[in-house]
Amino acid sequence: MTQGHDDREPSAVPARRIRGGEWPAVALSFAYFFCVLAAYYVIRPVREQLSAAVGSTQLPWFYGATFLATLALTPIFAGLIARYSRRVVVPLVYLFFIACLFAFVPLFAQPDLLSPRALGTVFFVWVSVFNLFVVSVFWIFMSDIWTSEQAKRLFPIIAVAGTCGALAGPTITATLVNIIGVAPLLLVSASLLGVAVVCIVLLGRWARTHGERRFETGQEAPIGGSMWDGLRQVFSDPFMRGMAILLLLADGIGTVNYALVADYSGATFADAVSRTAFAAKVDQAANALTVITQLTLTRWLLPRKGPGAVIMVWAVVSMLALSLVVLATDPHAPMVFGLPAVAVALIISRGLAYGMAEPARHSLYARVPRNVRYKGQNAVDTAVWRFGDTAIALSMNALRAVGVTTAGFAGISAMAAFAAATIGWRLSRRVEETPPAATQAATP
């Protein structure tokens, strides 16, 4: 794969190292991402047992509501970043979600304040929006303070922090939920986000004094433009269109697997506690695979071969995992460690998606203009993602009506993985072969 001339490494060894002046910021980035993902995964099992209880046929309604919420919030975020600096907007996003967590506490502590179904629906949608925005803003901030060369070296390492947080979150929930209940867990999640805000402030100070981007024009200035720029870029900019399609294909794999496992869980386990425990087990297995991949294959492959190669490996292995479901006589029968083929496919595809595809995909944004990083990237990672969830879930219901089985859905996902490999490779070559100066000067 042809690399941009400014990103070449003098040898294979330096590509793996964290350089001396980078250590403080890498440590803060690590703590930041750990806290963000731990905060999410502390409350995720509550959402998961709800989706298993209602069945995947109801997911389009949840996804549709989440899409509308993200569609409303995306231009608000773009409007804020257009008028205020990142040192104001990025912490503000996390403070908003902390306030929401505090607002949910009395609703869970006193069930008579809101009906269980209404609370469950609102919480499902809110957690889904929360996940997308806190993670999206994290990666936007990372691509804004690290250069493209640094992103390839450091993103696989920084991504490990999120996986560690994702492993810690379900463990905290499993340990504490029977002791303190659900409501106090929301305060645990809020506390973790508070630590993330401290990391953001300290990282901003480091970037202003030591970051390699500190000499670029307007690094701390408001971006300007319209609140609709992010959504407009998805349709008008070829790179952003490609990134949106890549995300939709990846989302197709994840959403189909998620729905199949939700159906299995709902049909197999009779109570909320069992469904929650099963969801936590799947999360722990997927996250363990993610951290192993980040520490080994991605850390080696991304600096040497670039994002395209990493995305291609993820897609090919996901195709092989989905073939287990296609070929299995009974995809719901125990297969590995007592887990059925549908759960194994979900664990492998999700583990590699976060262990390989996500660091590679986000490293591409480090070479685009700030206006695209903050607006277009956020639009893709929030509104486009949840649009994909809604469209895919509705399509699954329509395909079920004409007789498509679990194996058929897995086969469709495998084809999506093949398309994702092709598009990811082409996008990577296009961005990597564009000189950084030309890319930064481009107008989306």
Number of C-alpha atoms within 10 A of each C-alpha: 14 12 19 17 12 14 17 14 14 8 9 12 10 12 21 18 11 14 13 7 10 17 11 13 21 18 14 20 27 22 21 26 27 27 29 28 25 27 30 25 26 27 22 23 23 22 20 21 25 20 25 26 19 13 19 23 17 15 22 20 16 19 25 20 22 26 25 15 18 27 18 12 17 24 21 14 22 26 20 20 25 22 16 16 17 22 17 14 19 23 19 14 16 22 17 11 19 19 11 15 21 16 12 16 16 14 16 19 13 10 11 9 11 13 11 13 10 10 15 18 17 16 17 22 21 19 20 23 23 21 17 18 24 20 19 20 23 19 25 22 20 22 24 23 22 23 19 23 18 20 26 30 24 26 27 29 23 23 26 25 24 27 27 20 26 29 25 21 29 26 18 17 25 17 11 15 15 10 10 11 13 18 19 18 20 22 17 19 23 24 16 21 27 20 15 26 21 14 22 23 15 15 23 19 14 17 18 15 11 14 18 14 16 16 11 9 8 12 17 16 14 18 22 16 15 16 19 17 23 28 22 16 21 24 14 12 15 13 21 24 16 17 24 22 21 24 22 25 24 25 23 23 30 19 22 23 25 22 22 20 25 27 20 20 24 21 13 12 16 11 12 16 14 15 26 24 18 18 23 24 16 18 23 21 18 27 27 18 20 29 26 16 21 26 15 13 15 32 25 20 21 26 26 21 14 22 30 25 23 29 29 22 18 25 29 17 16 26 23 16 21 29 18 20 24 22 13 15 11 15 22 20 13 14 16 10 7 10 16 20 26 32 28 26 27 27 26 21 29 26 27 28 24 24 32 30 26 21 28 28 20 22 28 22 27 28 25 25 19 19 22 27 24 26 29 30 27 26 31 26 23 28 26 23 24 26 22 24 25 22 15 23 25 19 13 20 16 13 14 15 10 8 9 13 14 18 20 15 20 25 19 16 25 24 15 21 29 16 17 24 22 15 20 26 18 14 20 24 19 15 20 24 16 17 15 21 12 12 16 17 10 11 11 19
